[in-house]
Amino acid sequence: MLAGEKILITGPTSQVAFPLAAKLAGDNDVYGLARFGNAEAKQRVEAIGVTPIACDLADDDLSGVPDDFDYVLNFAVVKSGDFAYDLAANAEGVGRLMARCRRARAMLHVSSAAVYEYAGNDPRDEQAPLGDNHRVMFPTYSIAKIAAETVVRFAARQWNLPTTIARLSVPYGNNGGWPWFHLMMMKSGAPIPLHADGPNLYNLLHEDDYIAQVPRLLEIADPATTTVNWGGSEPTSIEDWCAYLSELTGLEPIFATSDDALGSLPLDPSKMNELVGPTRVAWRDGLRRMVEARNPELLRD
């Protein structure tokens, strides 16, 4: 892991970034930039040794953000459903942030597999067509993510800032994630949406793996921008992970199949495996650990 560095993490209160911030804060001078709309969120970040910076990337003045970070990790995302605000926060905001922090040694911009056009169960590599994938659930999300990637590429060249864009699949772990939401839906008897064109494949990425891979993602950064898929090396499906959660807990999933649900979105991990390395946490092991950490009372005896 990184040590002795001055690091900025945006979105440090999120499910994905919080475990990473906690890990990095042990050996680095870590700052966390977020809106911090409530005192509890700010206190939670301070408790893990992260210095909070209250800022809205959509429109706030960034002159109060230090400009001498060694690394910038952009996990911030806004999906309010308001196109003007979401584009300002996600796309314009990251451009202004990179201009402010252009002296950094490297930048990691966390994008999403949601930038890819729907293509059934065909794995998407980094050259696959882009599209408005997530509109059924988040109207602005895919478009804002595509726009942000475009601004990031411009800013990286403009400021000669080595940058990696990582298109994240489905992160999960002891801090939660999509499979945990499915577990809670199983507990409450709520139906879990499935696309009719199954199986619904994704690349689960355990927090242990994405924390371990961040240093390498920074090492491969380039002013021409390195773009890489970021997910588990082994794809799996909603159907399979819910079946395993059922095996662990005895809870039964109720599926609601529809053409309006998010569709299958498997990634081709070949470039990631080559440049960053394969993931190591098998998805069944990761899910079991997630349940043990968050809901041990649900485990079968």
MIKEDREN-8764 format. One record per residue (C-alpha): residue number from 1; y, z, x. Coordinates in steps of 0.2 Angstrom, whole numbers, plus 5000, padded with zeros to 4 digits. Each point is the difference from the previous one (the first is absolute). Layout:
<rs>
   i   yy   zz   xx
 NUM    Y    Z    X
...
</rs>
This chain:
<rs>
   i   yy   zz   xx
   1 5000 5000 5000
   2 5018 4999 5005
   3 5008 5014 5009
   4 5017 5005 5006
   5 5009 4986 4990
   6 5014 5000 4988
   7 4994 4992 4983
   8 5007 4996 4984
   9 4989 4999 4984
  10 5007 4994 4984
  11 4992 5006 4984
  12 4993 5016 5008
  13 4996 5008 4984
  14 4988 4987 4994
  15 4981 5001 4998
  16 4998 4988 5015
  17 5014 5006 5012
  18 4999 5019 4998
  19 4983 5002 5009
  20 5006 4988 5014
  21 5017 5010 5002
  22 4991 5016 5001
  23 4988 4994 5014
  24 5014 4992 5010
  25 5012 5015 4998
  26 4988 5010 5011
  27 5004 4991 5016
  28 5016 4990 4996
  29 5018 5002 4994
  30 4998 4993 4982
  31 5013 4996 4987
  32 4996 4996 4982
  33 5012 4989 4990
  34 4999 5001 4981
  35 5011 5003 4985
  36 4994 5018 4998
  37 5005 5001 4982
  38 4993 5018 4999
  39 5000 5015 5012
  40 4981 5002 4999
  41 4997 4983 5008
  42 5012 5004 5014
  43 4993 5017 5004
  44 4982 4993 5000
  45 5006 4987 5014
  46 5009 5014 5009
  47 4984 5011 5000
  48 4990 4987 5010
  49 5013 4999 5013
  50 5009 4985 4995
  51 5019 4999 5000
  52 5006 4993 4983
  53 5014 4987 4998
  54 5005 4998 4982
  55 5005 4981 4997
  56 4998 4987 4987
  57 4996 4983 5009
  58 5006 4991 4985
  59 5018 5004 5003
  60 5004 5015 5011
  61 5010 4999 5016
  62 4987 5001 5014
  63 5013 5006 5013
  64 4992 5017 4999
  65 4983 4994 5005
  66 4997 5002 5019
  67 4999 4983 5009
  68 4990 5006 5015
  69 4982 5000 4993
  70 4986 4994 5010
  71 4990 4995 4985
  72 5004 4996 4982
  73 4986 5001 4987
  74 5005 4993 4983
  75 4989 5007 4986
  76 5014 5001 4987
  77 4998 4991 4984
  78 5009 4999 4984
  79 4993 4993 4984
  80 5012 5006 4986
  81 4997 4983 4990
  82 5019 4996 5003
  83 5000 4984 5010
  84 5018 5002 5007
  85 4997 5018 5006
  86 4982 4997 5006
  87 5005 4985 5010
  88 5015 5009 5007
  89 4989 5015 5005
  90 4985 4991 5007
  91 5007 4984 5007
  92 5018 5003 5004
  93 4997 5018 5005
  94 4987 4996 5013
  95 5012 4987 5007
  96 5014 5012 5002
  97 4988 5013 5007
  98 4994 4988 5013
  99 5018 4996 5005
 100 5003 5018 5002
 101 4985 5004 5010
 102 4999 4984 5010
 103 4998 5009 5016
 104 4983 5006 4996
 105 4985 4995 5010
 106 4991 4994 4985
 107 5000 5000 4981
 108 4986 5001 4988
 109 5003 4994 4982
 110 4987 5004 4987
 111 4999 4986 4988
 112 4986 4998 4987
 113 4985 4989 4996
 114 5010 4998 4983
 115 5009 4986 5009
 116 4985 4988 4998
 117 4997 4988 4985
 118 4985 5005 4989
 119 4985 4991 5006
 120 4985 5009 4992
 121 4988 5007 5013
 122 5005 4988 5014
 123 5005 5011 5015
 124 5018 4997 5005
 125 5005 4997 5018
 126 5018 5001 5006
 127 5003 4982 4996
 128 4995 5001 4982
 129 5012 4994 4987
 130 5012 5014 4994
 131 5004 5004 4982
 132 5006 5012 4986
 133 4983 5009 5001
 134 5005 5017 4992
 135 5012 4996 4986
 136 4988 5006 4987
 137 5002 5018 5006
 138 5016 4999 5011
 139 5012 4986 4995
 140 5010 5000 5016
 141 4987 5006 5013
 142 4993 4984 5007
 143 5016 4990 5000
 144 5009 5015 5008
 145 4987 5001 5013
 146 5000 4982 5004
 147 5019 5000 5001
 148 4999 5015 5012
 149 4988 4991 5012
 150 5012 4986 5001
 151 5015 5011 5004
 152 4989 5009 5013
 153 4996 4984 5009
 154 5018 4995 5000
 155 5006 5017 5007
 156 4986 5001 5013
 157 5006 4983 5007
 158 5018 5004 4998
 159 4999 5016 5009
 160 4986 4996 5012
 161 4991 5015 4992
 162 4980 4999 5003
 163 4993 5002 4982
 164 4984 5001 4991
 165 4998 4996 4982
 166 4984 5009 4993
 167 4994 4994 4983
 168 4992 5016 4993
 169 4985 5000 4988
 170 4995 5016 4992
 171 5004 5016 5010
 172 4991 5016 4995
 173 4995 5017 5007
 174 5002 5019 4999
 175 5018 4996 4994
 176 4994 4990 4985
 177 5000 4981 4996
 178 4994 4988 4987
 179 4982 5006 5000
 180 5006 5018 4997
 181 5010 4994 4985
 182 4984 4992 4994
 183 4991 5016 5002
 184 5014 5009 4989
 185 4998 4986 4987
 186 4981 5003 5000
 187 5003 5019 4998
 188 5012 4997 4985
 189 4989 4987 4992
 190 5014 4987 5002
 191 4995 4981 5002
 192 5001 4992 5017
 193 5007 4983 4999
 194 4989 4986 5008
 195 5004 4982 5001
 196 4987 4989 4991
 197 4997 4990 5016
 198 4990 5013 5009
 199 4995 5008 5011
 200 5017 5007 5003
 201 5000 5000 5019
 202 5013 5009 5012
 203 5000 5007 5018
 204 5001 5019 4999
 205 5009 5007 5015
 206 4997 5018 5004
 207 5015 5010 5007
 208 4990 5004 5016
 209 4999 4981 5004
 210 5018 4996 4996
 211 5006 5015 5010
 212 4990 4995 5014
 213 5005 4981 4999
 214 5019 5003 5000
 215 5002 5000 5019
 216 4991 4984 5002
 217 5010 4992 4986
 218 5015 5004 5010
 219 4993 4994 5016
 220 4997 4982 4992
 221 5018 4999 4994
 222 5010 4985 5005
 223 5017 4993 4996
 224 4992 4985 4992
 225 4991 5013 4989
 226 4982 5003 5000
 227 4993 5000 4982
 228 4983 5008 4997
 229 4989 5005 4985
 230 4998 5019 5000
 231 4985 5007 4990
 232 4982 5006 5003
 233 4989 4988 5009
 234 4987 5001 4987
 235 5006 4995 4982
 236 4994 5009 4985
 237 5003 5000 4981
 238 5008 5011 4987
 239 4983 4999 4991
 240 4991 5006 5016
 241 5012 5014 5005
 242 5000 5007 4982
 243 4981 4999 4999
 244 5000 5011 5016
 245 5013 5012 4994
 246 4988 5002 4984
 247 4986 5003 5012
 248 5010 5014 5009
 249 5006 5008 4984
 250 4990 4995 4985
 251 5015 4993 4992
 252 4998 4983 4991
 253 5013 4986 5002
 254 5006 4991 4984
 255 5005 4983 5005
 256 5012 4989 4989
 257 4998 4982 5005
 258 5015 4988 4998
 259 5008 4985 5007
 260 5016 5010 5001
 261 4994 5012 5013
 262 5003 4999 5018
 263 4988 4987 5008
 264 4989 5001 5014
 265 5009 5000 5017
 266 4988 5000 5015
 267 5007 4997 5017
 268 4993 4991 5015
 269 5001 5013 5014
 270 4996 4989 5014
 271 5017 5000 5008
 272 5002 5019 4998
 273 4982 5002 5008
 274 5005 4990 5015
 275 5018 5006 5003
 276 4999 5018 4994
 277 4981 5004 4999
 278 4988 5003 4985
 279 5002 5015 4989
 280 4987 5014 5003
 281 5000 5011 4984
 282 4987 4993 4988
 283 5006 5000 4982
 284 4987 5011 4993
 285 5003 5013 5013
 286 5019 4999 4997
 287 4998 5002 4982
 288 4989 5015 5001
 289 5012 5008 5012
 290 5014 4996 4988
 291 4991 5009 4986
 292 4996 5015 5011
 293 5018 5002 5005
 294 5008 4997 4983
 295 4988 5004 4986
 296 4985 5010 5007
 297 4997 5008 4983
 298 4995 4983 4994
 299 4986 4997 5012
 300 4982 5002 4994
 301 4991 5016 5007
</rs>
